[in-house]
């Protein structure tokens, strides 16, 4: 259960925000493409510029989210190690059971 909870925490704190960053970038790419296809439309240009400001320093935020996700993955790996088991084999003596 600890692995599942840690993975949920990883998704909430690292993966979803990372997806949000890439979503912002995709919106920027679409707005920029639309502005280039319609150079006379000033609203599209303004929209692309405002989104461009929102994705400034995106690389640092993405790197931070990736680092945090990796830390959680390492923690999950540590928690998910199989327990050492000890088996003891004993010779069975006597008559076999009748079937």
C-alpha positions in Angstrom: 0.0 0.0 0.0 2.9 2.3 0.6 4.0 2.0 -3.0 0.5 3.0 -4.2 0.4 6.0 -1.9 3.8 7.1 -2.9 2.9 6.8 -6.6 -0.3 8.8 -6.0 1.8 11.5 -4.3 4.3 11.4 -7.2 1.4 11.9 -9.7 -0.1 14.7 -7.7 3.1 16.7 -7.0 5.3 16.0 -10.1 3.5 14.3 -13.0 0.3 16.4 -13.3 2.1 19.7 -13.0 4.6 18.5 -15.6 1.7 17.7 -17.9 0.3 21.2 -17.2 3.6 22.8 -18.4 3.5 20.8 -21.6 -0.1 21.8 -22.1 0.9 25.5 -21.9 3.6 24.9 -24.5 1.1 23.2 -26.8 -1.3 26.1 -26.4 1.6 28.5 -27.3 2.6 26.4 -30.4 -1.0 26.4 -31.6 -1.5 30.2 -31.0 1.8 31.0 -32.7 0.9 28.8 -35.7 -2.5 30.5 -35.9 -0.9 33.9 -35.7 1.5 33.1 -38.5 -1.3 31.8 -40.7 -3.4 34.9 -40.1 -0.9 37.8 -39.9 -3.7 40.4 -40.1 -5.4 39.2 -36.9 -4.0 41.2 -34.0 -5.9 39.2 -31.4 -4.1 36.1 -32.3 -0.7 37.9 -32.1 -1.6 39.2 -28.6 -2.7 35.8 -27.5 0.5 34.2 -28.7 2.6 36.9 -26.9 0.7 36.5 -23.6 1.1 32.7 -23.8 4.8 33.1 -24.6 5.2 35.1 -21.4 3.5 32.3 -19.5 6.0 29.7 -20.8 9.1 31.7 -20.0 11.5 29.7 -17.8 9.6 26.6 -18.7 12.7 24.6 -19.0 13.7 25.2 -15.4 10.2 24.2 -14.2 10.1 21.1 -16.3 13.6 20.1 -15.0 12.4 20.6 -11.4 9.3 18.5 -12.0 11.4 15.8 -13.7 13.8 15.8 -10.8 11.0 15.5 -8.3 9.4 12.7 -10.3 12.8 10.8 -10.3 13.1 11.2 -6.6 9.7 9.7 -6.1 10.5 6.8 -8.5 13.7 6.1 -6.5 11.6 6.1 -3.3 9.1 3.7 -4.9 11.9 1.4 -6.0 13.2 1.3 -2.5 9.8 0.5 -1.1 9.0 -2.1 -3.7 12.0 -4.4 -3.0 10.9 -8.0 -2.4 11.2 -9.3 1.1 13.9 -12.0 1.7 12.3 -15.3 2.3 13.7 -18.4 3.9 12.4 -21.8 2.9 13.2 -25.0 4.7 12.8 -28.3 2.9 12.1 -31.4 5.0 12.1 -35.0 3.9 8.7 -36.6 4.3 8.9 -40.1 5.8 6.3 -42.7 6.1 3.8 -44.2 3.7 2.2 -42.1 1.0 -1.4 -41.2 1.6 -3.9 -43.5 -0.1 -5.8 -41.8 -2.9 
